């Protein structure tokens, strides 16, 4: 009986999610065993972008709001850390508080405007606001302008100093787990039900008496603040900030991560971020021992990644992780007639 209950609970979807999170938890230990400290840096970047993709997925996957401006919030978080460090403020609490406050104010203003539109207009307005902040960052010559700004020291949180790569990794991983747990509760709450209802039919939700604009704005702000947090961590990882963090191409990469992993799935963005960034690292440095082939792959690895994305979208429309979720849902639907008998 216990084995049947365990088999019913431990579905392929949950097994993949658990294995991925466990593997991420063991990265510093595995890097030390194999004497490859570079992998701590690589997976810190993966965890940070997974965090940002999670934030975007809240509005894109569950709310059907295609935002091409979420890199703007990553840039805000990064510049908050960079500017304060430039002026000699090393406290991570101050960095985080200012970053989240700035992100909150911008997200409220931008969201209140963008959410009064839909479809292509929403996409273009989010892109326009992101470009405005991008060129504002370029104009800040005191903070490096287009060349960017180096950060002398990473953030300090009392006894915890993010200068240690392992500490920074586990700080990022803890943030990822915290956001995953929070989103898991949020999505299955009344708030999440209304948000998903707006995705299906916003007019019907309004007719039922729900203030849909308020719900969608709250989702947009929460999504933006998660990206702000990711941006602050990214600045600590690279010890550098630049306007390129806010480029529309970064927003595009986040969308690709969400779609690649699985729209509207909790772990999907994490899977998508890991798959995309690991593939980038692998192809850009792959050595097969055939000089002409190695040169071809190393120079044109972006084209190969593009082919991989096209293959996933065509062969697994729900995404890498979303495919598992869809198969599990289909299996439950097939079992329902048997349960009714």
HELIX and SHEET records of a PDB file:
HELIX    1   1 UNK A    2  UNK A    9  1                                   8    
HELIX    2   2 UNK A   12  UNK A   25  1                                  14    
HELIX    3   3 UNK A   27  UNK A   33  1                                   7    
HELIX    4   4 UNK A   38  UNK A   60  1                                  23    
HELIX    5   5 UNK A   71  UNK A   86  1                                  16    
HELIX    6   6 UNK A   92  UNK A  114  1                                  23    
HELIX    7   7 UNK A  119  UNK A  139  1                                  21    
HELIX    8   8 UNK A  141  UNK A  143  5                                   3    
HELIX    9   9 UNK A  145  UNK A  147  5                                   3    
HELIX   10  10 UNK A  165  UNK A  187  1                                  23    
HELIX   11  11 UNK A  190  UNK A  207  1                                  18    
HELIX   12  12 UNK A  212  UNK A  238  1                                  27    
HELIX   13  13 UNK A  243  UNK A  246  5                                   4    
HELIX   14  14 UNK A  248  UNK A  261  1                                  14    
HELIX   15  15 UNK A  268  UNK A  284  1                                  17    
HELIX   16  16 UNK A  291  UNK A  299  1                                   9    
HELIX   17  17 UNK A  301  UNK A  315  1                                  15    
HELIX   18  18 UNK A  320  UNK A  340  1                                  21    
SHEET    1   A 2 UNK A 149  UNK A 150  0                                        
SHEET    2   A 2 UNK A 240  UNK A 241 -1                                        
SHEET    1   B 2 UNK A 156  UNK A 157  0                                        
SHEET    2   B 2 UNK A 160  UNK A 161 -1                                        
END                                                                             
